Amino acid sequence: MLGFGETRVPVRDAFDHLLLRVSDLDHGIDWLESRAGVRGVMGGVHPGRETRNALVSLGGVHYLEIIAPDPAQTVKDPQFQLGTVTEPRLINFAVRTNDIATTAASLSKRAVHVIGPRDGCRTTASGHLL
């Protein structure tokens, strides 16, 4: 159970996705496929964040995000420092919530390192902005 403010939520309901940091997206997709037998599909790019990703379903609404530098972007985001990774590694997770500020404060209060909340978007492989 995760506690967000006064509400306790089952982890399966609060968990959204894991982030697997890699230095090269194509290599990361191949690396995961060789170990887990599943291949990530292109998710898109994060404009202004220097990153692009591929996604792997973990069942239901949960997924693994393979995240890597986007060589087409010149803006650098110091949050992930993706270019310095030599081997793929899990770096973070994201939760699902209807009240991001309260959730972030609750996790911080419990000594869980929180990044954000901060706005974000992704341009899909088909060009749609999410």
Order of alpha helices (4+ residues) and beta strands (2+ residues): beta-beta-alpha-beta-alpha-beta-beta-beta-beta-alpha-beta
